[in-house]
Amino acid sequence: MAAKCAIDIALIDAAAKRAKQPVYDFLGLGFRDQHHVTSFTIGIDTPEVIRRKVLAAAQYPILKMKVGVPEDKANLRALRDVAPSKVVRVDANEGWATKEQALAMIEWLATDGRIQFVEQPMPASVLAKDWVWLKQRSPLPIFADESYHLAEDAERVAGCFHGVNVKLVKAGGITPAVEALRAARKLGLQTMLGCMIETSLLTSAAAHLAELCDYLDLDGNLLIKNNPYAGVTADKGILSFIHAPERYGLRASAEGNSPVGTPRLLVSG
């Protein structure tokens, strides 16, 4: 799927450049600059390291916290020690084995009062009836990640989740990602665009689809040292193409070691 993603993005970039349009206009989506906000990911670590990561991420208004380990409660306490009121999204990465464990952990998370939703609380292999059971009881919205890749998955997950997380590299590029987002929205699901640990080239490609999303998690380029591309920026978490080096296509190019105007925070996770 990563190879398909690369080819699809290259072709769309070329077609948009030929049409003298940014990809978001070429696709008829548009892009409201200074409007879309990405979360910033805090990976699983010790409470001490989590405190340091959260302090270092002070400029980002929304955090995404990885959970799914025995230290979850201590780790959330550490985050709240230094960011008591910041909005947090939680990603369990299939970390809770049963519906009962998942419900208990989500009920605990809900007591925080500032958790927006929980991604993929159980493994994708869990039976649909268990997902339905959890969705009916969960005090927080649950989002499919590993359970949702393509538009053809939409009917299956609609009864099991409140929303979906789509990633270009998992979907196979911009074209299938647009299809997956539209299929989910048609069925009343909330939509989020996510990423892997990646450069500004792929983050910029994803940002062109922001208008199809309720939430964005496009911080992969902020988590690496070896980013050779410039494109979309995320100063204070707000996505912008104002300083993009190109007018058309992906609006990204190989220009130095960091995106113009984007303070990069080198945090693993």
C-alpha positions, 0 to 999 in steps of 0.5 A: 500500500505504501508503494501504491500511495507513492504512485497515486500521490505522484500522479495527482501532484503532476496532474494538479501542476499541469492544471496550475492548481494546488491539489486541494483545488484540483480535487474541488475541496479548497483549503481554509488556511489558518483554520485546521489544527493538528494534534501532537503525539505523546508516545508511551514512556515513563511519567518523567519523560512524558512530563518533559515531552508535554512541556516541550509541546506547549505550543500545540493546543491539542495532544494525542496520547498513546495508551494501552500499557499497565502504566496508563493511569500514571502516564495520564497523571504525568501529562495532567501535572503539566497540562491540566486543561489541554484537550487530549485525544487517546490512541490505544493502538488495539491495546485492550484485549476485551470489551470489558477492559476497554469499557473500564478504561474508557470510563476512567478516561471519561472522568478526566473531562477533557478527552475528546475520543479514543482510537482503536481501543481493541484489536481489529480482529475482535468480533463485530458484536463486541464492537457494537457492545462497546459503542453502545456503552462507551461514554466517549466516542471510539474511532476505528484506525486499524479497523478502517483502511478503505471505503469498502470498510465503511458499512462494516464499521458504521455500527461499531464506531463513532468515527474513523481515522484514515491514513494515506499510506494505509489507504494507498494514496490520496485517491482511496483516502478521499473515497474512504473519508467520503464513504464514512461521512456519508454514513454519519461517521466522524472523520479524522486524517492521521499519519505515520512517522513521515516527512513533510511530503506526505504530511503535505499531501494529507493536508490537502484533504483537511476539508473532508475531516473533523479532526487532524493528526498530521504531526509525523514530520514534527517527530523526525530529524531527517525531514528533507522537505518543505511544505505545509507548516504547523506553527502552534498546531495550525496548518498553513500553506502560506510559506509553502515553496510551491504554488501548485500540486502538493505545494511541497519540495525538497528545500532544506532540512525543515519546513519554513516557519515550522518549529520542529519538536524532536520527540520520539513516539 
